[in-house]
Structures are given as C-alpha cells and as structure tokens.
Amino acid sequence: MLGTIFNLDLLSANTRRQKSEEIFFQSAGATGAQKTDGAGESSHLALRNYQIRQEIKDSNGEWANRLTKEELNEIQKSLHNYMTKLGYEECLKYSL
C-alpha cells in the first residue's frame, strides 16, 4: 500500500548483505559471485550474486544528470496522462 511505513533497518541490512558469503540461487546451479557479462545461465547466476552484494545507493534525482533536456521533454509529453492519473503532476514542472 502506498504510504505504508516499514520498520526496516536498511543500513544494517545493507552491511550484512555486502559482507555475506552466502551463495543465492544454488538450487538453480549458482556456485559463486563474480562480475561477469551475464551471458549464459551460470554467468548470469554469478552476476546476480555479485549484484546482490553491491551497496544500495540513493539515486534520487540522478535523472537530472543522465537525461538531456530533449529526453526529459519527451518523457513528460508521452507520460503526461499517466503522471497526472497517478498524482505526479509536480514532475511535469521539472526542467533541466
């Protein structure tokens, strides 16, 4: 439900997950955690285990560093109806 507050300690969970040596997806054949190209089943599983251990970052607002003015305008134009229906009208005022 929107607006639900969860009592999770995300920083502690993030630290535990990063230090964990647990291999996830073993039942699917995963044997390790490595940064790979993700091509093929075993490479994909190794990559997923690697990704699980990455730091959780606050990327809020990062779009402003990644989008061009033209891209932002196109997104606002094509998603205008959805943004309005879902209560994100303020996002239609964003500019670069």
PLY file of the C-alpha trace (Angstrom):
ply
format ascii 1.0
element vertex 96
property float x
property float y
property float z
element edge 95
property int vertex1
property int vertex2
end_header
0.00 0.00 0.00
1.29 3.49 -0.80
2.29 5.42 2.26
3.00 2.30 4.34
5.98 2.76 6.63
8.18 -0.28 7.16
10.38 -0.68 10.20
13.44 -1.99 8.42
16.99 -1.05 9.26
18.18 -0.83 5.66
21.68 0.35 6.53
22.37 -2.65 8.77
20.80 -5.00 6.25
22.95 -3.45 3.51
26.14 -4.03 5.52
25.22 -7.63 6.38
24.37 -8.41 2.75
27.64 -6.93 1.48
29.71 -8.99 3.92
27.73 -12.20 3.41
29.41 -15.11 1.70
26.07 -16.85 1.11
25.55 -18.00 -2.46
21.99 -17.35 -3.60
20.23 -19.36 -6.32
22.20 -22.54 -5.53
19.17 -24.64 -6.39
19.41 -23.16 -9.90
23.11 -24.03 -10.12
24.86 -20.91 -8.79
28.34 -21.61 -7.45
29.84 -18.15 -6.85
29.61 -14.38 -7.07
31.58 -12.70 -9.83
31.12 -9.68 -12.07
30.52 -11.31 -15.45
28.90 -10.36 -18.75
25.80 -12.31 -17.65
25.73 -14.36 -20.86
24.61 -17.94 -20.22
22.95 -19.43 -17.17
25.98 -19.90 -14.87
27.42 -16.49 -15.81
24.03 -14.88 -15.17
23.73 -16.50 -11.73
27.26 -15.43 -10.80
26.46 -11.87 -11.87
23.23 -11.84 -9.84
25.16 -12.97 -6.74
27.71 -10.21 -7.38
24.96 -7.58 -7.82
23.24 -8.59 -4.57
26.40 -7.61 -2.71
26.63 -4.09 -4.14
26.00 -1.07 -1.94
22.50 0.37 -2.00
22.79 3.97 -3.15
20.36 6.86 -3.01
19.95 7.73 -6.69
17.09 10.11 -6.07
17.35 12.95 -8.60
20.08 11.22 -10.61
17.87 11.50 -13.69
18.84 15.18 -13.90
22.45 14.18 -14.54
21.58 11.50 -17.08
18.81 12.92 -19.24
19.08 15.60 -21.88
16.53 18.40 -21.95
15.00 16.79 -25.06
14.71 13.40 -23.36
13.00 14.93 -20.31
10.56 16.81 -22.54
9.74 13.61 -24.46
9.15 11.66 -21.24
6.89 14.37 -19.83
4.97 14.61 -23.10
4.46 10.86 -23.61
3.71 10.04 -19.96
1.67 13.15 -19.13
-1.63 11.27 -18.73
-0.14 8.56 -16.51
1.74 11.06 -14.35
-1.45 13.05 -13.85
-3.60 9.99 -13.05
-1.02 8.72 -10.54
-0.65 12.07 -8.79
2.77 13.09 -10.11
1.74 16.44 -11.63
4.71 18.15 -9.97
7.03 16.05 -12.16
5.57 17.74 -15.23
7.14 21.01 -13.98
10.69 19.62 -13.80
13.21 21.15 -16.17
16.92 20.98 -16.84
0 1
1 2
2 3
3 4
4 5
5 6
6 7
7 8
8 9
9 10
10 11
11 12
12 13
13 14
14 15
15 16
16 17
17 18
18 19
19 20
20 21
21 22
22 23
23 24
24 25
25 26
26 27
27 28
28 29
29 30
30 31
31 32
32 33
33 34
34 35
35 36
36 37
37 38
38 39
39 40
40 41
41 42
42 43
43 44
44 45
45 46
46 47
47 48
48 49
49 50
50 51
51 52
52 53
53 54
54 55
55 56
56 57
57 58
58 59
59 60
60 61
61 62
62 63
63 64
64 65
65 66
66 67
67 68
68 69
69 70
70 71
71 72
72 73
73 74
74 75
75 76
76 77
77 78
78 79
79 80
80 81
81 82
82 83
83 84
84 85
85 86
86 87
87 88
88 89
89 90
90 91
91 92
92 93
93 94
94 95
